[in-house]
Amino acid sequence: MKYFKLILIWFLTLILIVSCDVKNKDVTQITFWHVMGGPAGDALREIVDSFNLKNPEYKIVPISVGTYEALSTKLMASMSNPPVISQVYESWTNEFYNSGVLEPIENLIDEDFKDEIDNDFFEIFVKDNTFNGKLLSLPFNKSVPAYFYNKDIFKKFSIEKFPENWDEFISVMKKLTVDLDKDGNLDLHGTAFNINVWMFECRLFQYNGELVDSNMNPLFNSEAGVKAVDIDKRIVNVDKSGYITTGYQHQDDFISKKVAVIYGSTVSLSFIEDSNPEFEVGIAPVPQGDRKAVIISGTNVAIFKKATPKQKEGAIKFIKYFTSPEVQSLWSYKTGYLPVRKSSMDSELLKKRFSEYEGLKEVYLQLNSSYMEPQDRLWYLGRKYLGNALEYAIKGNEDSKKSLDQAAKEILKEIKEK
């Protein structure tokens, strides 16, 4: 009897193992390459786990690649065996599609989801993912720039509100640059920042400028471009009310009350909160020039053509789930990335977040006056040349027009060699 019981247990265990193996074989594995870490990585895992639990026939397998540069290199080297889903910048999307390795999102969505995209997604995100009339990808981790300021310092200096335009901004930064202990050294600066193409782009569009024309010929080396550069040049080299930093030094100096104002993205707020600042943090939209304008930032998600029909079916189901109003509210609440849906703005979670920070909703609503970078693969290089020009002009105090002209020449050279 004893041996019979052992044989029975062994037999039942074998059946269970075989059953589980068959079950696992029925599950469609869907690889998803991404670079999300920290709070965003945690939020993504939570969303993936939720999807997998609700959709047991599929398993989204998130694989963190580390950095965007590493992701770009890995994708380029893996075209014979790509992931099913990946984060992609617009210039990558363009190149992958032209190489025939991407499956356009519009080929995989039904009419109901198409109507949701047309009617509930922010228009700029739909435009950003549409290439020559084709919807190739969908938005993933999107943000807009934001200014963060020390409300306690503003009160101390009787500054009632954050500057709404650049003239006010320059004036306030001067007022906030002081030698508090009268020892001959400045204890407080108005601002500190990394030299950044993103803020230049925002100002360029605010002064009615453009980055490039439809053939990628540079247009940023214009009067509007010079105005955009000269704001930072004046702050750093003339008024000396701000200084240049690298990495996250500007955030550290903000937390330690060495500077009163910094800019970052909507995502920066969670990192600032994690630093437990000993003052009340304010958040505000970007000051405006001749008009309101900001450039959206962040990546999208695309599906690769080599995936099986079942994998594509699961991939689009996951993307649809990820971009649903409820999940977008959670994603935005936990990470600071923007919801891709207009309806998410009225969710209880985001109402709660907006109530915590006066001005945060207005920062998000900069989407209504937002623009995007060029989608052409050349802009990946163009951005680097423009970044170099800003270094020469602001850090090196070189002539703004000449610096921008040099960047424009480098891009034109790339066009000729294309």
N, C-alpha and C positions, 0 to 999 in steps of 0.2 A: 504493500500500500504506500509505503514511504517513497519508493522509487516511482510509483505511478504518479504521485503528487509532484515530484520533481520534474518528471517528463511533461506533465500537464502545464506546469509553470513555464518551463522552457518553450513549449509549443505556443503558449499564449503570448509570451514575450516576443517570439519570432514573428507572430502575426502582427503584433503592434509595430515592430520595426519595419516590416514590409509595408504595412499600411501607411506609416509616416513617410516612407520613401516614395511611395506612389503619390501621396499628397503633395510632397515637395516637388515632384516632377510635374505636377499640374500647375504649380505656381510659376507665373511668368516673371523672370528677373529683369528689372529695368534699371540700368546703371545711370547715375546722375552725377556728373562731375561739377564741383562747385568750389568756391574759396571762402565760404562763410566760416568765421570763427567767433569766439566770444559769445555775447548774448544772441547775435544773429545765428550762429551755429547751433546754439541750444534751441532757439525757436524753430529753426528748420528741422531739427531732429524730432521735435515735438509734433510738427505738422506732418512729417513723413510717417512717423509711428501711427498717428491718428488715421491717415489715409490707408496705410497697410492693414490696420485693424478692421476698418470698414470695408475694405476691398481685398479679401483673402486670396482671390485668384491672381493678384499682382503683388509684387514686392519691389518697391522703390529702394534701390541700394545707393545711398548717398556716399560719394567718395570725395573727401576734401583733398584738393591738389596743393593748397598752401597759398600761393599768390597768383595774381592775374598774369604776371609774366610767365610763371611756371605753367599755368593753364594754357596760355597761348602756345608755348613750346610743345607741350604734351599733345594738344589737339593737332597741331601741324604735323607731328610725327606719328599720329595714330589714325590717319585717314583710311588706312586699310582695315582698321579695327577700332572704330570710334565708339564712344559711349552712346547710349540711346538718347539721353538729354544732356545738355551742357549749358552753363552760363556762357554768354557770348556778348562781346561788344559789337556795335553796329558795323564797324569796318571789317570785323571777322565774318559776320553774317554775310556781308556782300561778297567777300572772297570765297567763302565756302559754297554759297549758292551758285556763283559763277563757275565754280569747279565741279558742280553737279553732285555734291555730297550731302546737301541739306534737303529735308522734306518740308516744303512750305506748310506752315501751320494751317493755312486756308484750305489745304487739301484734306485735312483731318477733322475739321469742325462741322457740326451740324448747323442747321438754320437757326435753332434756338440760341445756341452759343454765339453765333455770328450776330444775332440781334442784340444780345447782351453786350458784346464788344462794341458795337456801333452806338448803343444808347447809354451805356453805363460806365464804360472805360473813359478816363480823361482823354480828350482828343489828342493831346500832344503825345501820349504813349502809343496810340494807334498809328499816328503819323510816323513816329520813331521806329516802328516795327514794320512799316510798309515800304517796300522797295520796288520802284517802277510799277506801282499799282498792285503789287502782290504782298499779302500779309505773310511774312516769312517766319516771324518769331513773336513772342509775347513778353511784356515787361516782367522783370523779376525784382531786383533790388534797386529801386529808384529813389533819388533824393534831390533836394534843391538846397542852395546855400542858405545859411542863417547866421545872424550875428548874435553873440552872447555877451552880456555885459553885467558888471557888478552893480546891482541896484543900490547897495549901501554906499558905494563911492559916489554914484550919481546923486543920491540924496545929500551927501556931505557937501557936494559942490553945487547944490541947488539946481541940478539939471533935471527937469521935470519929465522929459520923454526922450526916447531914442531918436537920433537924427533921421529925418525923412528924406533928405537929399545930400549930395556929396559936399556942397558948400557948408551945410550945417555940420556934417561929419568932420570935416577938416577943422572947423572952429572948435568943436567939442573936444577933439583929440588934443588940440593945443591947450585947452583949459585944464585937461586932466593930466598934463605932463608937468610935474612939480617936484621941487626939493622940499619934502615935508619937514625934515629935521634941520634944514638950513645948514648942512655941512658942506655944501658946494657940489654934492652929487645928487642926481635925480633918483628919487625913491619910487616914483610912479610915472609910468608912461601911458599915454592914451591907448596905444595898441601895439601888437606884435603879430607878425604873420609870416608864413612861408610864401615865397614867390610862387604864384599859382596861375596857370593858364585859365582856370575856371572863372576866377573873379574878373580877370581881364575880359573874358568873353562876355560876361554879364554886362559890364560897363560899356563894352563896344556896342552891343545891341541897344543899350539904353540911350546911346548917343546916335542911334539910327545907322550904325555901321553893320557890316557883314563880314563873315570870315573868308568866304570864297564864293565864286560864282558857280554856275551849274557845270562848268568844265574844270573845276578845282583851281582856277586861277585865283591867286590871293587878292583879297580886298581889305584885309585887316590893317594894311599899312596906309591908312587914310587919316584924315583929320580926327575922325571919331576914335581911331586906334590910338593916336597920340594923346588925346584927352584921357582915354582909359588908363594909359601908362602913367601919365603925369600926375595923377592923383596920388599914387604910391610914391612916386619920385619926390613929390613935395613933402609928404608925411615923413619920409626917411631922410632925405638929404637937405631939405630947406627948414621945415619946422622942427625936425628931429623929435616929433611927437610919437614916433613908432620906430620899431627896429625889426630887422629880418631875422627869422629863426629857421631851424631845420627840424625835421621829424615832428615830435609832439612837444617841443620846448615851449611854444606859444601857449599850449593848454596848461602846461605845468606852471608857467609864469602867471597865467590867469588865476589858477587855483591858489597860488601863493601870494596873490594880490600885488604883483609887480606891475601888471597892466590891467586896465579897466575894461578893455573891449578886445574880443577876438572874433574871427569868423571861422566857420566850419560848415558841416552839413547837418541836416536834421538828425543824422545818426550820432553826431558828436554829443548830443544832449545826454545820452545814457552813459557815455564815458565820463562826462563832467560830473554827473550825479554819483557815479561810483567812486569819485575822488573825494566825496563828502566835503564840499567847499564850506568854509565858515562864513558865508555871506549868502544873501538872496540872489539867485541867478535870474537875470532877465533874458528874454529871447525876442528877436525882432527880425522883420524882413530886411532884405538888402536895401540900403538907401537908393534912390532913383536919380537918373540923370534927366534927359529930356522926356523920358517916358519910363514906365515900369518894365523891366525885362530881367529874366534870369535864364540860365541854361540848365536843363535837367542833366543829372549825372547818374551813373550806374549801368548795370548790364541787363540783358534780356535772357530768355531761355529759348533754345531751339532744339529740334528733333532731327537726328541724322537718318539719312535715307537707308543705310545698311540694316537698320533695325527690322525685325520681323513684323508682319502685320499685327500680330498679337501684342508685341512690344509697343508699337506705335499707338495701338488702341489704348493700352494702359498708360502710356506717356501722356496722351492728350487728356485722358481722364484725370490724371494727377494734376496737370497744369490747370485744367478747368476747376478742380478742387482748390488748388492753391490760390487761384484768382477769384474765388467766390467771395461775396461781400463779408461773410462771417470770418473766414480765414484771413482775408486781407486786413480786417480790423485787428485781429490778434497779432498778425505779423507786424503791423505798423506800431501797435501799442508796445510790443516787446522789443522792437529793434530801432524804431525811429525812421525806418524807411517809409516812403509814402504809400498809402493805399492806392492801388491802380483803379479802384472803383469810386465813382462819385458817391454812391449810396453808402459806402463805408464811413464817410465823413459824419454821418448822422447816427452811427452806432453808439451804444452805451459806453463801450470801451474807450472810443476816441473822444467822446464827450467828457469822460472822466479825465483823460489825458489833457485835453484842452483846458479844463477847469484848473489843472495844477499849474499851468504856465500861461499867464496872460501874453498874448502875442503869438502863441504857437499855431493857432488855427490860421492866422494871417500869413504865417510863414508857409504853411501847407498850401494855402490858396494862391501863393505865387505861381502855382501851376496854371492859373488862368491867364498869365502873361509870360508864358515860358516858351523857350525855343530849344533847338537841339543842335548838336554838332554835326558836321558832314558825315554821311554814311560811307563815303568812299574809303577804300583801304589806304589811300595815300595820306588820309588825315592822321593815321597812326604815327607816321613820320612827321607830318606837318606840325602836329602838336609839340613834338620834341624840338623842332626848329624854333617854334614860337616861344617855347619855354626858355630856350637859350637866349633869345632876343630880350626877353623880360629880365633875365639875369644881368645882361650887359647894361640895359637901360636903368634898372632900379638899383641893383647892388653895385654895378660899376659906374653908375651915374653918367652913362654914355648918352648921346643924343637919341631921343626916342624914335624919331622918324628914321634915322639911319639904321638903328637896331632892327626895327620892323621891316625895313626895306631888305636888309640882309636875309632875314627869315623868308621873306617872299621870294627872293632869288633862289634860295635853297629848294623851296617847294617847286618853283618853275623848272629847276634843273631835274628834279625827280620826275616831273610830268614828261619832260623830253625823253628821259631814259626809260619811261614806262613801256 
